[in-house]
Amino acid sequence: MSLPTSRHTLFRYNEGFGTAHPPGQKRLSLTTVPISFDALAVIAVTRGFGQYIKQHFFDKTFQGLYHANAFDMALLIPYFLVLILLASYGVHRYVLVYLYFKNQKNRTVDPPGHFSELPRVTVQLPIFNEQFVVERLLEAICRLNYPLDKLDIQVLDDSTDETVAVARGLVEHYAGRGYPITYHHRVNREGFKAGALAEGMKVAQGEFITIFDADFAPPEDFLLRTIHHFTDPKIGMVQTRWTHINRHYSFLTEVEAILLDGHFVLEHSGRARSNVFFNFNGTAGVWRRRAIEEAGGWQHDTLTEDTDLSYRAQLKGWKFIYLQDVECPAELPIEMTAFKTQQARWAKGLIQTGKKVLPRVLKSDQPFRVKLEAWYHLTANLSYPLMIVLSVLLLPAMVIRFYQGWFQMLYIDLPLFLASTFSISSFYLVSQRELFPKTWPRALIYLPFLMALGIGLSITNTRAVLEALLGKQTEFARTPKYRVESKIDRMRTKTYRRRLGWVPWLELLIGGYFALTVYYAVVNENYITVPFLILFVLGYWYTGLMSLLQGRFAGLSFSAETHTKPFPVGV
């Protein structure tokens, strides 16, 4: 069976004759020849791809013509410095994964012993304007499986809205039923959360202190699974793993959950198993009271008072335990501005803590590996201003590197990009595989958006980091929660929504700038950089648009179940 053919006009070189044609010189003539469609496809593919490879990687026509000048070097030197620094933080993520698996034998599961008589525990519940979630919190706390005569529950309320009446009514309700619960209200908010915890410590009766933020709902066996680890007198704090009540509520909450899973699985476990410093997360943990007091107590000169106290306590010689198998559910922010507020507070607080305690850590007699890990832990958010610098330099650097040659871009730029970006995807994929062995591949859907979201947070977090470096003090900005737990729930109020400001518009503008860089890369056939650049476009546009559009359709619902009161259930 013969192949189908078609007549196509092709250029062919023929030997020419005639006076105007020098002997031996080839003359281009048009010849019509029959070729098959299959052959044409082969020619197109081989010549097209082969021509592309030859032109971009082996063509030496312009080799040696370009020479970098002072202006080019003034751009390229900071460009490569930023890439190298970002790559170093990326490599650190690989190190945490390595430490996690290398030290699996050090995983803490069972306590070294059991108390013959359970010790007294004070449960501190710091709240501020939490009218929607405080009832769920108190209901969970009063279900804790622990002798009531060994329990001391403090509601530390700094609220300035309807939460005061809600919380007071709930406390009176549970106290009337015999629960050892007391209500403490402050009007000055001095020290914010740290100040409230310190005030509560003055009247706390427990030898041990456990803390829960308002959006948490600990399981009934929480105390019984944690308290016995303190039979070792060297243990100062036990931290448990956060899980997520509304993980599947939206695309944003799915991404947030993966981000937190990476922190709690690989960062906490990797550090705890390697016997280096790690931190209390401000909630879902238990402290030995003496450890808090010996470390200097709660201090409010940083926005991450939990990390600050953690490092001071560990410098005093107290040991920390992380229990990955003990879960404590909490609610994730459902709005982009709330999520950005949370991330900015953590970013600023860690830099403040680094300025405060890193000099002490570096001067201490701790092993070098402890000091190095503390450095990477407390300075990790410096990557955000570095990302902004990279954003500014990326397009001019791309132009310059284009004229220097593709091969240099492949063996210098590409490895640095891979180290700083793909370490993120591998880091979070490993955490999902550890938590969900059967369903972890579904996380692949969210990974590009996870990386893009990290980029999109650069503006907000850079502002927070610079404020910390410059010593600018700001108040503790709480993350609003609305008791939205599933898709049938919806937010019916704008009570706690923060003003958007100029940041979303700047994010959209920078996203547009990167859209132009994508266009430039495609026009110049710089296809290798396109996936990286698209991440920048997606990141800035996603965070910007979500911040501007959130809540615009809050009044629309196809669900019969809604919450219309100031708090879900009447008191």
ABEGO torsion letter per residue (X at the ends): XBBBBBBBBBBBBBBBBEAABBBGBBBBBBBBBBBBAAAAAAAAAAAAAAAAAAAAAABAAABGABBBBAAAAAAAAAAAAAAAAAAAAAAAAAAAAAAAAAAAAABBABBABBBABBBBBBBBBBBBGAAAAAAAAAAAAAABBBBAAABBBBBBBABABAAAAAAAAAAAAAAAAGBBBBBBBBAAGBGEAAAAAAAAAAABABABBBBBBAABBBBAAAAAAAAAAAABAABABBBBBBBBAAAAABAAAAAAAAAAAAAAAAAAAAAAAAGBBBBBAGBGBBBBAAAAAAAGEBBAABABAAAAAAAAAAAAGBBBBBBAABBBBBBBBABAAAAAAAAAAAAAAAAAAAAAAAAAAAABABBAAAAAAAAAAAAAAAAAAAAAAAAAAAAAAAAAAAAAEAAAAAAAAAAAAAAAAAAAAAAAAAAAAAABAAAAAAAAAAAAAAAAAAAAAAAAAAAAAAAAAAGBBBBBBBBBBAGBABAABBBABAAABBBAEAAAAAAAAAAAAAAAAAAAAAAAGBAAAAAAAAAAAAAAAAAAAAAAABGAAAABBABABBBABABABBX
